[in-house]
Amino acid sequence: MPAVTPPAVATQRRSKASPALAFFMVVGVVVAVASVLSGCAAPPPEVQAPEDAHPAHPAHPAHPAHPAHAAHAAHAVDVLAAPTQIPAEGFAQRPLPGADGAILRTLQRSERTAPLRYRVIVIPGSGCAGMGPIAERYFAGLLHAQVLVLHKPWVDPQARTAPAHCPHLFVWRDRHSTWLKHARAALRADAALRQGQPALPQLLVGISEGAELLPALAPEVPHLAGLVLIGSSGLDPQEVGALQARRLGAEADWAALSRIVAGAPPDTVVVQGRSLGYWRDLRNWPLTLPLLRSPWPLLQVWGTDDALVPAEAYASFEELARLRTAPYCARRMEGADHGLQRSAAGVDGVQQVWAWTEQWARNPQGGLCGTPAQ
């Protein structure tokens, strides 16, 4: 098993991820066609911190939408001359303002079949590829829903970039606290744009790593009807990482990485294909408790053949989730991988998830967790 690259060396040459730790390199937006992926490229010899290298504390709770935020967000979108009409067919790129003047290039699509019943907001997983190339197929089953897919401000929705070729700036800037800040600003802008339109129930969907932002983003979504986790255990990322390292016999790599993360090197140093800023956010990122305390229904879907998240992690969260006061349902797909694909059978489990949400939308009184596992 390759040893973790010492931080002094990581700033001087390419830092490749240990295969055993590659579960953190999953490109969540293409999990339908991908498996374990390698890490991103390391920065050049002279490391310079990007302007947003200083993180907000990841444990800070999300703030409720404020009229001032909404006005600022609406103005920012006006400046971008972003069209408010959603395409009747197919996905189109639409800009939304992130934090500090950044722009997020989102994908938006109207309902495929009348009547319009609900709206789905998607937070993709890690990596620097966009969902554009697969969006039509991936979201095909959302017949009566408008769809909004957020992308990080440094991700092109049409990019097919492999994780090993992510740009240096992406590696430096990619961390949970920064992504949360941008996503929160974009959702406030989206809510401002929708003022005056008929109210629609909305679902907030997190794919793989994207699910780790859902509890903090939920207060920004008006008329939120529930959270949907795809390929996410619900446990804190640090705990899932330790379980996966043990599953793969990579405890030494994980322990070495933890020692470096707890040390003094700056956030911009790249170790195991990620910046230390990324690893530090991950180490302290709360997910389990916020999900248990959240007042929204929670639908969690995972595959028994998930190579990136141990079944033990899913089972542990399912046990804890029994303490929730809000509805919770776990849908386990036999033989499905991390992206809910059963390749041998040619079955796309993601479409089954959308079949459940469509059934809920036709009969919302039954609740998001009232849909039978088919």
C-alpha positions as CSV (number, residue, x, y, z in Angstrom):
1,M,0.0,0.0,0.0
2,P,1.6,3.4,-1.0
3,A,2.5,5.5,1.9
4,V,1.0,9.0,2.4
5,T,3.2,11.6,0.8
6,P,4.9,13.8,3.4
7,P,3.7,17.4,3.2
8,A,7.1,18.8,2.4
9,V,7.3,16.7,-0.7
10,A,3.6,17.2,-1.6
11,T,4.2,20.8,-2.6
12,Q,7.1,19.9,-4.9
13,R,5.6,17.2,-7.1
14,R,2.4,15.5,-8.1
15,S,0.6,13.9,-5.2
16,K,-1.3,10.8,-6.1
17,A,-4.0,9.3,-3.9
18,S,-3.5,6.0,-2.3
19,P,-5.9,3.6,-4.0
20,A,-7.2,2.7,-0.6
21,L,-8.2,6.3,0.0
22,A,-9.7,6.8,-3.4
23,F,-13.2,6.6,-2.1
24,F,-12.9,10.3,-1.4
25,M,-12.0,11.0,-5.0
26,V,-15.3,9.8,-6.4
27,V,-16.8,12.1,-9.0
28,G,-20.3,12.1,-7.7
29,V,-21.9,13.5,-10.9
30,V,-20.8,10.4,-12.9
31,V,-21.2,7.7,-10.3
32,A,-23.6,6.1,-12.7
33,V,-20.7,5.1,-14.9
34,A,-17.7,5.3,-12.7
35,S,-16.0,3.3,-9.9
36,V,-12.9,4.1,-7.8
37,L,-11.1,7.1,-9.2
38,S,-7.6,8.5,-8.6
39,G,-6.8,11.8,-7.0
40,C,-6.4,15.2,-8.5
41,A,-3.2,16.9,-9.6
42,A,-1.0,18.6,-7.0
43,P,-0.1,22.3,-7.2
44,P,3.1,23.6,-8.8
45,P,6.2,24.1,-6.6
46,E,5.3,27.6,-5.4
47,V,2.1,27.2,-3.5
48,Q,0.0,30.3,-3.3
49,A,-3.2,30.4,-1.3
50,P,-6.3,31.2,-3.3
51,E,-8.3,34.2,-2.2
52,D,-11.0,32.0,-0.6
53,A,-8.5,29.7,1.3
54,H,-9.7,30.8,4.7
55,P,-12.7,28.6,5.5
56,A,-15.8,29.4,7.4
57,H,-16.3,27.1,10.3
58,P,-18.0,24.0,8.9
59,A,-20.0,23.5,12.1
60,H,-21.8,26.8,11.8
61,P,-25.5,26.3,11.3
62,A,-27.2,27.6,8.2
63,H,-28.8,31.0,8.6
64,P,-32.4,31.5,7.6
65,A,-33.0,33.5,4.4
66,H,-32.9,37.2,5.1
67,P,-34.6,39.9,2.9
68,A,-31.3,41.6,2.4
69,H,-29.8,38.4,1.2
70,A,-32.7,37.9,-1.2
71,A,-32.4,41.4,-2.6
72,H,-28.7,41.1,-3.1
73,A,-29.1,37.7,-4.8
74,A,-31.8,39.0,-7.1
75,H,-29.8,42.0,-8.0
76,A,-26.8,39.8,-8.8
77,V,-28.8,37.6,-11.1
78,D,-30.2,40.7,-12.8
79,V,-26.7,41.9,-13.4
80,L,-26.0,38.6,-15.1
81,A,-29.0,39.0,-17.3
82,A,-30.0,35.5,-16.4
83,P,-33.2,34.4,-18.2
84,T,-35.9,33.3,-15.8
85,Q,-37.6,31.1,-18.3
86,I,-36.7,27.5,-17.9
87,P,-36.4,25.5,-21.1
88,A,-39.4,23.4,-22.0
89,E,-37.2,20.6,-23.3
90,G,-33.7,19.6,-22.3
91,F,-31.2,21.2,-19.9
92,A,-29.8,24.7,-20.3
93,Q,-27.1,26.5,-18.4
94,R,-28.2,29.3,-16.2
95,P,-25.9,31.4,-14.0
96,L,-26.6,32.0,-10.3
97,P,-24.4,34.1,-8.0
98,G,-22.2,32.4,-5.5
99,A,-20.4,34.1,-2.7
100,D,-17.9,36.9,-3.1
101,G,-18.9,37.6,-6.7
102,A,-18.4,34.1,-7.9
103,I,-20.7,32.6,-10.6
104,L,-22.2,29.1,-10.5
105,R,-23.2,27.7,-13.9
106,T,-26.2,25.6,-13.1
107,L,-28.2,23.2,-15.2
108,Q,-32.0,23.8,-15.3
109,R,-34.8,21.9,-17.0
110,S,-38.6,22.2,-16.9
111,E,-41.0,19.3,-16.3
112,R,-41.0,16.8,-19.1
113,T,-44.7,16.0,-18.7
114,A,-47.6,18.1,-17.6
115,P,-48.7,18.9,-15.0
116,L,-45.8,20.4,-13.1
117,R,-46.0,18.9,-9.6
118,Y,-42.7,19.6,-7.8
119,R,-39.1,20.8,-8.1
120,V,-35.8,18.9,-7.5
121,I,-32.6,20.7,-6.5
122,V,-29.5,18.6,-6.9
123,I,-26.1,18.9,-5.1
124,P,-23.6,16.7,-7.1
125,G,-20.7,14.9,-5.5
126,S,-17.0,15.5,-5.7
127,G,-14.7,15.9,-8.7
128,C,-14.4,18.5,-11.4
129,A,-16.6,17.0,-14.1
130,G,-20.0,18.4,-14.8
131,M,-23.4,16.7,-15.0
132,G,-24.2,18.2,-18.4
133,P,-23.1,15.2,-20.5
134,I,-25.3,12.7,-18.6
135,A,-28.0,15.0,-17.3
136,E,-30.7,14.0,-19.8
137,R,-30.3,10.3,-19.1
138,Y,-29.6,10.7,-15.3
139,F,-32.8,12.7,-14.7
140,A,-35.0,11.1,-17.3
141,G,-37.4,9.7,-14.7
142,L,-38.2,13.1,-13.3
143,L,-41.3,13.5,-15.4
144,H,-43.4,16.1,-13.5
145,A,-40.5,18.0,-11.9
146,Q,-38.4,21.0,-12.7
147,V,-34.8,20.2,-12.1
148,L,-32.0,22.5,-10.9
149,V,-28.4,21.2,-10.7
150,L,-25.8,23.3,-8.9
151,H,-22.2,23.1,-9.8
152,K,-19.2,24.6,-8.0
153,P,-18.2,28.0,-9.4
154,W,-15.0,26.5,-10.8
155,V,-16.8,23.6,-12.6
156,D,-18.0,23.7,-16.2
157,P,-21.3,21.7,-16.4
158,Q,-20.2,20.2,-19.7
159,A,-16.7,19.3,-18.5
160,R,-15.7,15.6,-18.7
161,T,-12.4,16.2,-16.8
162,A,-11.0,13.1,-15.0
163,P,-10.2,13.5,-11.4
164,A,-6.5,13.1,-12.0
165,H,-6.5,16.1,-14.3
166,C,-8.4,18.5,-12.2
167,P,-6.9,22.1,-12.4
168,H,-4.6,23.2,-9.7
169,L,-7.0,25.9,-8.6
170,F,-9.8,23.4,-8.2
171,V,-7.7,21.3,-5.9
172,W,-6.8,24.3,-3.8
173,R,-10.3,25.7,-3.6
174,D,-12.3,22.5,-3.3
175,R,-13.4,22.1,0.3
176,H,-16.7,21.6,2.0
177,S,-16.8,25.0,3.7
178,T,-16.2,26.9,0.5
179,W,-18.7,24.9,-1.5
180,L,-21.3,25.4,1.2
181,K,-20.8,29.1,1.1
182,H,-21.3,29.3,-2.6
183,A,-24.2,26.9,-2.7
184,R,-26.0,28.8,0.1
185,A,-25.7,32.0,-1.9
186,A,-26.9,30.4,-5.1
187,L,-30.0,28.9,-3.4
188,R,-30.8,32.3,-1.8
189,A,-30.6,33.8,-5.3
190,D,-32.8,31.0,-6.7
191,A,-35.4,31.6,-4.0
192,A,-35.4,35.3,-4.8
193,L,-35.9,34.7,-8.5
194,R,-38.9,32.5,-7.7
195,Q,-40.7,35.0,-5.6
196,G,-44.2,35.6,-7.0
197,Q,-44.3,32.3,-8.8
198,P,-46.7,29.5,-7.7
199,A,-45.3,27.7,-4.7
200,L,-44.0,24.2,-5.4
201,P,-42.9,21.5,-3.0
202,Q,-39.1,21.0,-3.4
203,L,-36.8,18.1,-2.8
204,L,-33.1,18.6,-2.0
205,V,-31.1,15.7,-3.4
206,G,-27.5,15.0,-2.5
207,I,-25.4,12.7,-4.6
208,S,-22.5,11.0,-2.7
209,E,-20.4,13.8,-1.2
210,G,-23.0,16.4,-2.2
211,A,-25.3,14.9,0.5
212,E,-23.0,16.1,3.2
213,L,-24.1,19.7,2.5
214,L,-27.9,19.0,2.7
215,P,-28.6,19.8,6.4
216,A,-26.9,23.2,6.1
217,L,-28.6,24.0,2.8
218,A,-32.1,22.9,3.7
219,P,-33.1,26.2,5.4
220,E,-32.4,28.0,2.2
221,V,-35.0,26.0,0.2
222,P,-38.6,27.4,0.4
223,H,-41.4,24.8,0.6
224,L,-38.9,22.0,1.3
225,A,-40.7,18.7,1.3
226,G,-37.7,16.4,2.0
227,L,-34.1,15.4,1.7
228,V,-32.9,12.6,-0.6
229,L,-29.5,10.9,-0.1
230,I,-28.0,8.9,-2.9
231,G,-24.9,6.9,-2.1
232,S,-24.3,8.6,1.2
233,S,-24.3,6.8,4.5
234,G,-25.4,9.7,6.6
235,L,-22.5,9.3,9.0
236,D,-19.9,12.0,9.6
237,P,-17.3,11.8,6.7
238,Q,-14.5,11.2,9.2
239,E,-16.3,8.1,10.5
240,V,-17.0,6.7,7.1
241,G,-13.4,7.2,6.1
242,A,-12.2,5.2,9.0
243,L,-14.7,2.4,8.3
244,Q,-13.7,2.3,4.7
245,A,-10.0,2.3,5.5
246,R,-10.5,-0.6,7.9
247,R,-12.6,-2.4,5.2
248,L,-9.7,-2.1,2.7
249,G,-6.9,-2.8,5.2
250,A,-5.6,0.8,4.8
251,E,-5.7,1.8,8.5
252,A,-2.0,2.8,8.3
253,D,-2.6,5.2,5.3
254,W,-5.6,6.7,7.1
255,A,-3.7,7.2,10.3
256,A,-0.8,8.8,8.5
257,L,-3.1,11.1,6.7
258,S,-4.9,12.0,10.0
259,R,-1.5,12.9,11.6
260,I,-0.6,15.3,8.7
261,V,-4.1,16.8,8.7
262,A,-3.7,17.5,12.5
263,G,-0.3,19.1,11.9
264,A,0.9,22.5,11.0
265,P,1.3,22.5,7.2
266,P,-0.9,25.2,5.4
267,D,-4.3,24.3,3.9
268,T,-2.9,24.6,0.4
269,V,-0.5,21.7,0.7
270,V,-1.8,18.7,-1.3
271,V,-1.7,15.2,0.2
272,Q,-3.4,12.1,-1.2
273,G,-4.8,14.2,-4.1
274,R,-6.6,16.7,-1.9
275,S,-5.6,19.9,-0.2
276,L,-5.2,19.8,3.5
277,G,-8.0,22.4,3.7
278,Y,-10.3,19.8,2.1
279,W,-9.1,17.1,4.5
280,R,-9.5,19.4,7.5
281,D,-13.0,20.3,6.6
282,L,-13.8,16.6,6.2
283,R,-12.3,15.7,9.5
284,N,-14.6,18.1,11.4
285,W,-17.7,18.1,9.1
286,P,-20.9,17.2,11.0
287,L,-23.5,15.2,9.2
288,T,-25.0,12.6,11.4
289,L,-26.4,14.9,14.2
290,P,-27.7,17.5,11.8
291,L,-29.5,14.8,9.8
292,L,-31.0,13.3,13.0
293,R,-32.2,16.7,14.2
294,S,-33.5,17.9,10.8
295,P,-37.3,18.4,10.7
296,W,-37.6,17.2,7.1
297,P,-38.5,13.7,5.8
298,L,-35.4,11.8,4.7
299,L,-35.2,9.2,2.0
300,Q,-31.8,7.4,1.8
301,V,-31.0,5.0,-1.1
302,W,-27.9,2.9,-1.4
303,G,-26.6,-0.2,-3.1
304,T,-25.4,-3.4,-1.4
305,D,-22.4,-3.6,-3.7
306,D,-21.2,-0.1,-3.0
307,A,-17.4,-0.3,-3.2
308,L,-16.8,3.2,-1.7
309,V,-19.1,3.2,1.4
310,P,-19.2,0.1,3.6
311,A,-22.6,-1.4,4.3
312,E,-21.7,-1.1,8.0
313,A,-21.8,2.7,7.7
314,Y,-25.3,2.6,6.1
315,A,-26.5,0.1,8.8
316,S,-25.1,2.3,11.6
317,F,-26.9,5.4,10.4
318,E,-30.1,3.5,9.8
319,E,-30.0,2.4,13.5
320,L,-29.4,5.9,14.7
321,A,-32.1,7.3,12.4
322,R,-34.8,5.5,14.3
323,L,-34.4,8.3,16.8
324,R,-35.6,10.9,14.3
325,T,-38.9,12.6,15.0
326,A,-39.3,13.3,11.2
327,P,-40.0,10.5,8.8
328,Y,-37.0,8.4,7.6
329,C,-36.9,5.6,5.1
330,A,-33.9,3.6,3.8
331,R,-34.1,1.9,0.4
332,R,-31.5,-0.8,-0.1
333,M,-30.9,-1.9,-3.7
334,E,-29.5,-5.4,-3.9
335,G,-26.5,-5.8,-6.2
336,A,-26.3,-2.0,-6.9
337,D,-23.0,-0.1,-6.8
338,H,-22.2,3.3,-5.4
339,G,-24.1,5.0,-8.3
340,L,-27.1,2.6,-7.8
341,Q,-26.2,0.7,-11.0
342,R,-26.7,-3.0,-11.5
343,S,-24.6,-3.4,-14.6
344,A,-25.0,-7.1,-14.9
345,A,-28.7,-6.8,-15.0
346,G,-28.6,-3.5,-17.0
347,V,-30.7,-1.8,-14.3
348,D,-30.4,1.9,-13.5
349,G,-31.4,2.3,-9.8
350,V,-31.4,6.1,-10.0
351,Q,-34.5,5.8,-12.2
352,Q,-36.2,3.8,-9.4
353,V,-35.5,6.7,-7.0
354,W,-37.2,9.1,-9.4
355,A,-40.1,6.6,-9.7
356,W,-40.5,6.9,-5.9
357,T,-40.4,10.7,-5.9
358,E,-42.9,10.7,-8.8
359,Q,-45.3,8.5,-6.8
360,W,-44.9,10.8,-3.8
361,A,-45.7,13.8,-6.0
362,R,-48.9,12.2,-7.2
363,N,-50.0,11.5,-3.6
364,P,-48.0,13.8,-1.3
365,Q,-50.4,13.1,1.6
366,G,-48.7,9.7,1.9
367,G,-45.4,11.4,2.6
368,L,-42.0,10.9,1.0
369,C,-41.5,7.8,3.0
370,G,-44.9,6.4,2.3
371,T,-43.8,5.2,-1.1
372,P,-43.4,1.4,-1.2
373,A,-40.0,-0.2,-2.1
374,Q,-40.7,-1.7,-5.5
